[in-house]
Amino acid sequence: MGGILYVVSGNAYHAEALASADSSLRFNRVPHMIFSDCDRRSSATKPGVLDIGRHESFGDPFADKIRNLANSPFENTIFLDSDTYVTSDLTHLFAILERFDMAAAFAPGYRSRDDPEVPSSFYEFNTGVIVWRDTNATRDFLDDWMHTYLQLTRERPFPTIDFKHGGYEQPAFRRCAWRHDLKICVLGPEYNYRPRRPGSAVDPIRVIHARYPDYGRVEAILNGQCGPRSFQAIPGGSQEPIVG
């Protein structure tokens, strides 16, 4: 069984995940699950369609995220960060898992960290959209990602990192991706488009990964035409949740 998963900590992120799930449910007729540390519920939740699972927070939302990915109830999972807006069907991503263990897009703007364990040519992934199948190998990967994240958070070996907004989550993922013998498919930017940076696309953009008060405006800019196209950064985004 395949499904779409969110993991959030805090009321604002809980509300943001509900809004993202609403955007996804327009197109994706698969179960959606939100793991949250909040008691808050919503009339929009429907068993088997949109469910809320409770988790106890570590006090670190990135550690909460990594730890709870391993608790996905789905055999095949599409994870979405709460600050995403879905514009189309995503379920065809499950077909990737017939040949690959995991899929994620590169992180735009991050060529590499100065990690002695990883070649500089091995790019960093953005962990806002991750697709994986439940196997012993992916469980081992997620467990190592958690331990590596906690290690890097303690040691803080990369002083240029903005610890507040992401910290060592993606560098830890990159190190584990290099370390583990997983088959990882690189998704195109259409599945994890970051409009606060300049970028490009060929097909319709299916996941907008950023915070904007008017996603319709952003979608119209990005998908107003088809084929190869490039964009400047779209202004008006926010670092913090807009819904709350």
C-alpha positions as CSV (number, residue, x, y, z in Angstrom):
1,M,0.0,0.0,0.0
2,G,1.2,3.5,-0.8
3,G,0.5,6.7,1.0
4,I,1.6,10.3,1.7
5,L,3.2,11.2,5.0
6,Y,3.8,14.4,7.0
7,V,5.7,14.8,10.3
8,V,5.3,18.1,12.2
9,S,5.9,19.6,15.6
10,G,4.0,22.6,16.9
11,N,0.5,24.0,16.2
12,A,1.5,26.2,13.3
13,Y,3.2,23.4,11.4
14,H,0.3,21.1,12.2
15,A,-2.1,23.6,10.5
16,E,0.3,24.0,7.6
17,A,0.5,20.2,7.1
18,L,-3.3,20.1,7.0
19,A,-3.3,22.8,4.3
20,S,-0.7,20.9,2.3
21,A,-2.7,17.6,2.6
22,D,-5.8,19.4,1.4
23,S,-3.9,20.5,-1.7
24,S,-2.7,16.9,-2.2
25,L,-6.0,15.2,-1.7
26,R,-7.4,17.0,-4.7
27,F,-5.3,14.8,-6.9
28,N,-4.0,11.8,-4.9
29,R,-6.5,9.2,-3.9
30,V,-4.3,7.4,-1.4
31,P,-4.2,7.5,2.4
32,H,-2.5,10.6,4.0
33,M,-1.0,10.5,7.5
34,I,0.2,13.4,9.6
35,F,2.4,12.6,12.6
36,S,2.0,15.5,15.0
37,D,2.9,16.3,18.6
38,C,-0.3,18.4,18.9
39,D,-3.6,17.3,20.4
40,R,-5.3,19.5,17.8
41,R,-7.6,17.7,15.5
42,S,-9.6,18.8,12.4
43,S,-13.0,18.1,11.0
44,A,-11.1,17.5,7.7
45,T,-9.6,14.2,9.1
46,K,-11.2,11.1,7.7
47,P,-10.1,7.6,8.7
48,G,-8.3,5.9,5.9
49,V,-8.1,9.2,3.9
50,L,-6.5,11.7,6.2
51,D,-5.4,10.4,9.6
52,I,-3.5,12.1,12.5
53,G,-0.9,10.1,14.5
54,R,0.5,11.4,17.8
55,H,4.3,11.6,18.5
56,E,6.2,12.8,21.5
57,S,8.6,15.6,20.4
58,F,12.3,15.5,21.1
59,G,12.2,19.3,21.3
60,D,14.0,19.3,17.9
61,P,11.6,19.3,14.9
62,F,14.2,17.9,12.5
63,A,15.0,15.0,14.8
64,D,11.2,14.5,15.2
65,K,10.9,14.3,11.4
66,I,13.7,11.8,10.8
67,R,12.7,9.5,13.7
68,N,9.0,9.4,12.6
69,L,9.8,8.6,8.9
70,A,10.6,5.2,10.2
71,N,7.1,4.9,11.6
72,S,5.4,5.3,8.3
73,P,2.4,3.0,8.1
74,F,2.8,2.6,4.3
75,E,4.8,0.0,2.4
76,N,5.6,2.7,-0.2
77,T,5.8,6.3,1.2
78,I,5.8,9.8,-0.3
79,F,7.0,12.2,2.4
80,L,6.2,15.9,2.1
81,D,7.4,18.7,4.3
82,S,4.5,20.8,5.6
83,D,5.5,23.8,3.5
84,T,4.5,22.2,0.3
85,Y,1.7,22.8,-2.2
86,V,0.7,19.9,-4.5
87,T,-0.6,20.9,-7.9
88,S,-1.1,17.4,-9.6
89,D,-1.0,13.7,-9.2
90,L,2.1,12.2,-7.4
91,T,1.1,8.5,-7.2
92,H,3.1,7.6,-10.3
93,L,6.2,8.1,-8.2
94,F,5.5,4.7,-6.6
95,A,6.5,3.1,-9.9
96,I,10.0,4.3,-9.3
97,L,10.2,2.0,-6.3
98,E,9.9,-1.0,-8.6
99,R,13.6,-0.3,-9.5
100,F,14.9,2.0,-6.8
101,D,14.9,2.0,-3.0
102,M,14.4,5.7,-2.6
103,A,14.0,9.0,-4.5
104,A,14.7,12.6,-3.8
105,A,15.6,15.8,-5.6
106,F,18.9,17.7,-5.4
107,A,19.0,20.7,-3.1
108,P,19.3,23.8,-5.3
109,G,22.1,26.1,-4.3
110,Y,24.0,23.4,-2.3
111,R,26.9,21.9,-4.3
112,S,28.5,20.2,-1.3
113,R,29.4,20.6,2.3
114,D,33.1,20.3,3.3
115,D,32.5,16.8,4.6
116,P,35.6,14.6,4.6
117,E,33.6,11.5,4.3
118,V,31.8,12.5,1.0
119,P,33.3,13.5,-2.4
120,S,32.5,17.1,-3.2
121,S,31.0,15.9,-6.5
122,F,28.2,14.1,-4.6
123,Y,25.5,16.6,-4.3
124,E,23.2,17.3,-1.4
125,F,19.6,16.2,-1.5
126,N,16.6,18.3,-0.4
127,T,14.7,16.2,2.1
128,G,11.4,18.0,1.7
129,V,10.2,15.4,-0.7
130,I,11.4,11.8,-0.2
131,V,10.0,8.6,-1.7
132,W,10.9,5.2,-0.4
133,R,9.9,1.6,0.0
134,D,9.9,-0.2,3.3
135,T,12.8,-2.6,3.3
136,N,15.5,-3.7,5.8
137,A,17.9,-1.5,3.8
138,T,15.8,1.6,4.0
139,R,15.1,1.1,7.7
140,D,18.8,0.8,8.3
141,F,19.3,4.0,6.3
142,L,16.7,6.0,8.3
143,D,18.2,4.7,11.6
144,D,21.7,5.8,10.5
145,W,20.3,9.2,9.3
146,M,18.9,9.8,12.8
147,H,22.2,8.9,14.5
148,T,24.3,10.9,12.0
149,Y,22.0,13.9,12.4
150,L,22.3,13.8,16.2
151,Q,26.1,13.4,15.9
152,L,26.5,16.3,13.5
153,T,24.2,18.5,15.6
154,R,26.4,17.9,18.6
155,E,29.7,18.4,16.8
156,R,28.5,21.2,14.4
157,P,31.4,20.6,11.9
158,F,30.1,22.9,9.2
159,P,30.1,26.4,10.7
160,T,28.4,28.0,7.7
161,I,25.1,26.1,8.3
162,D,22.0,28.1,9.3
163,F,21.3,25.9,12.4
164,K,17.8,27.3,12.8
165,H,16.5,26.5,9.3
166,G,17.5,23.0,8.7
167,G,20.7,22.5,10.5
168,Y,22.4,19.3,9.8
169,E,19.4,17.3,8.5
170,Q,20.4,17.4,4.8
171,P,24.2,17.1,5.3
172,A,23.5,14.0,7.5
173,F,21.2,12.6,4.7
174,R,24.0,13.2,2.2
175,R,26.6,11.4,4.3
176,C,24.2,8.4,4.8
177,A,23.3,8.4,1.1
178,W,27.0,8.1,0.3
179,R,27.6,5.5,3.0
180,H,24.7,3.1,2.3
181,D,24.3,0.9,-0.7
182,L,20.9,2.2,-1.7
183,K,19.6,2.8,-5.2
184,I,18.5,6.4,-5.0
185,C,16.7,8.0,-8.0
186,V,17.2,11.7,-8.4
187,L,13.9,13.4,-9.0
188,G,13.5,16.4,-11.3
189,P,12.8,19.8,-9.9
190,E,9.2,19.5,-10.9
191,Y,8.7,17.3,-7.9
192,N,10.3,19.6,-5.4
193,Y,10.5,23.1,-6.9
194,R,12.0,25.8,-4.7
195,P,10.6,29.1,-6.1
196,R,12.5,31.4,-3.7
197,R,15.6,30.6,-5.8
198,P,16.1,30.9,-9.6
199,G,15.4,27.6,-11.3
200,S,14.1,25.8,-14.3
201,A,11.6,23.1,-15.3
202,V,10.5,21.2,-18.4
203,D,7.3,19.4,-17.3
204,P,4.5,20.9,-15.1
205,I,5.7,21.5,-11.6
206,R,3.8,19.2,-9.2
207,V,5.2,20.2,-5.8
208,I,5.8,23.8,-4.9
209,H,8.1,23.7,-1.8
210,A,8.0,27.1,-0.2
211,R,5.6,29.3,1.9
212,Y,3.5,31.9,0.0
213,P,0.2,33.5,1.0
214,D,-1.2,33.0,-2.5
215,Y,-0.1,29.6,-4.0
216,G,-2.5,30.1,-6.9
217,R,-0.4,33.1,-8.1
218,V,2.9,31.1,-7.8
219,E,1.4,28.1,-9.6
220,A,0.2,30.4,-12.4
221,I,3.7,31.8,-12.8
222,L,5.4,28.3,-12.8
223,N,2.8,26.4,-14.8
224,G,1.5,29.1,-17.1
225,Q,3.3,27.6,-20.0
226,C,4.7,24.2,-20.9
227,G,8.1,23.0,-22.0
228,P,11.6,24.1,-21.1
229,R,11.5,27.3,-19.1
230,S,13.5,29.2,-16.5
231,F,12.4,31.5,-13.7
232,Q,13.9,34.1,-11.4
233,A,13.2,33.9,-7.7
234,I,9.5,34.6,-6.9
235,P,9.2,37.2,-4.2
236,G,6.7,37.2,-1.4
237,G,7.7,34.0,0.4
238,S,8.1,33.5,4.1
239,Q,10.5,31.4,6.3
240,E,7.8,30.8,9.0
241,P,4.4,29.2,8.6
242,I,1.8,31.5,7.2
243,V,-1.2,29.5,8.4
244,G,-1.6,29.0,12.2
